[in-house]
Each structure stands twice: as structure tokens, then as C-alpha cells.
Amino acid sequence: MNLTQKKIKESTNYATPGVDTIWSPKWLAVAFLYLASTALMAHDPWFGDRHFEWTQGVILLVLTFVIISTLCFEWNLMGRSTGINLILQLSLMVPFALFLGRIIGRPYNYTSMDGMLGDIIFKVKYFVNDLGIFNWLPEPIQELFSSPSLTIFTLCIFLGLSLSRKKTVRIGFLITALILPLLIEIASPPHLSFQFFIGLLLMLAGISIQFIDVNESISDLNILSNLKHVNDEAERRASIRIIKRTIKDGLINEQIVLEIIRRCYSDQHGFDLNTVPFIARTISQRLVYEHGLLDVNLSSNGYYLTPSQNLFTYESSLTGVALLPRNIILCSIAILWWISPIDLIPDGIPIIGSVDDVIILFLGSSPLIKQIKLDKKNTYLQGQRGSFT
């Protein structure tokens, strides 16, 4: 079965993971589960005994957007961000905000604080009060320091989502960061209500139905999209085989390309074997220059092709929506730490006293710097691919 037939079959198979189109009845189930989970979690007494009241502030809404946009727009774990699926992804933010507000939004009694963390909190409060910073700081920033648990949780989420390169590590970090405060709330009064637990289960059920790692199939989708204008069936078949072999082995040399071309064209009437090198060069150049699916490299053994980053990239303007605000906020928090009197190592110690500030600045600013450099690199490298001759 070729890729086109596979795509057609999957598009009509409602048992496949995720939600592809509005014609799939699964989106109705997901929408109902998110709506029901919202209604049930909102009935937790934490949000008001008589009527719903959101008292958790804006920062938790920002955290909700950061986490869900990372899952959906950057990691692509909830399907493609288009059509009805995008609406479902945005709808997920509502019950998730209630979940996050319930497990993180607990006020804290600063008077019982002691130890190093207590000293840091008091230093921040005195510093802010003496300079009158609260008079000009935005309210969400004030909320960020209203609870040590909220401050630590925010820093952990932003650092965990930004610093590690491995997606599995970041996913594990995110799950751990969410489970720990959930367990604390389960053990601490006022306890989570029965309605909240049922709503949480319904939200998780909706996520499980909508979940699909697009990155696992994005290469097939990009191949189909870029080769859809190829009218010659032999060329299309040869191109797909070359790309799939390149993905499997990590690279492909000229001899293998020649063999693939020979096999794909050998059943054509009147095919001349002497034209194999010419066809191989033509198709290879199209895959590099026209389709942008492969890159060409040169080694001591000659030219070889490697998979292009475009093969594994899901083009969406929403990716920047997930990355840029998170990196800007993380960099801002690092700068606030640097100008504040907070110090893990006292500044009075020569040289060593500045180490903690340098580390915080580096950790906070490096994700934003990397994104800016990557954007510049991607712009510069457009059209800069080599030739495969």
C-alpha cells in the first residue's frame, strides 16, 4: 500500500487515534467530555459554595496557556492545530485552568516560613516594599510572588519546558510538576471534592481520545504534500522510496539512489538503462531544490543525501505563539531575580558571590537567545542547499 492509499484509508477509519476532521464523530465525544469536566470541576467548593468565582488570578491563566500551547502547538501531541481540532485544543484550556487553579492556587501563610526559602521570600517582600515596586508592577507579576508554591511551580514549568532538548524528558518533567501539587492537595484540607475528581477523569478521557503524536506521521504528510504535483507515477514512487530509505538509514549514497531508480523504471516499456544516472540526478535535485525534503552533503566518499529538517517540521504559525511568550517571560523572571536582593550565594563573597546570578541569567535567557538564533538561521539557510551531481 502506497502513502496515498494509506492516507485515504486512515481518513475514513474512525478507529485511528486523534481527531482529523469535523466528519469524524469523535470530536463530539471530546467536546462533550471537556464541557462536562468543566462543569464538574467548577462545582468544587474551592471555586465558591453558592456560585462560581475565580479568585486565582491571571498568572494561572497564563500558565494554562503556556502548558496547553506547548503540548498542542510546539510538541504537536494533540493532533494538527487546524479546523475542529484547533477548537478542541483551545477548549481544553478551560477545564485545565480549573484543574491548575485548584491544585496551585492555595494562598500561603508567610508568617510560618523559616529556613532559606523563608529568608528569600522575606527579602523579596522587603525589597519590593522599600522600593515601592508594587506600585508599578503589573498585577500578574504581583500574583506570581503571592505564594511560594506558585512561584516555584512557575519557575519549574518554564525551565523544564525550555531547557531540555529531549521531548520525553520535558513531558516527564511536566507530568511530575503537575502530579506533586495534586498529591499535596489530595492530602491537605480542604480536600478535593468528588465532582472535581470525576471532572478530572473526564478531562483525561477527552485528552486520551484527542491524543496523537503528529511528529510520528508528519514525515509522511510532508512527503505527500510536497509530491502531490508530481504527475509521473514512476518518479513519485522513486522519490518516496529514496526519502523513506534516507529516513531509515539517516543518509543515502549515489549507488543506492541509482538502484532505486533502476527498479522503479525497469517495468516501463522502452526504458533505457543508460538514462538511469540522468534520471537519478534529476530526481535528486528536485528532492533537494524543488521539494526541500532532502539535503545534500559531501564527504571523502562523495556526495550523499540526508533528511531535511522540513521533513519533520509541522508548519504552523501557532508554534511561535507557544515559544516566544514563554521564553520572554522566563527571561524577564531571570532579570527580576538578577536585580532583586535574592541570592543563593551572598554577593559579599568575591567572585563566587556572583555565580548564582550568572547561572540564573544564563538559564533564563538561553531559550530566548536560542530561538532568535534559530529563526535567523532558518531564514539564512533558505535556498542555501547544495547540489547532488
Secondary structure, DSSP 8 states (H G I E B T S, - for coil): --HHHHHHHHHT-TTSSS--STTSTHHHHHHHHHHHHHHHHHTSGGG-SSS----S-SHHHHHHHHHHHIIIIIS-TBS-SSHHHHHHHHHHHHHHHHHHHHHH-----GGG--HHHHHHHHHHHHHHHHHTGGGTS-HHHHHHTS-HHHHHHHHHHHHHHHH-S-HHHHHHHHHHHHHHHHHHHHHSSS---HHHHHHHHHHHHHHHHH-B-GGGTHHHHHHHHHTTT---HHHHHHHHHHHHHHHHHS-EEHHHHHHHHHHHHTTSTT--GGGHHHHHHHHHHIIIIIS--EEEEEETTEEEEEE-GGGG----THHHHHHHHHHHHHHHHHHHHHHSS--SS-TTSTTGGGHHHHHHHHHHHHHHHHHHHHHHHHHHHTT------
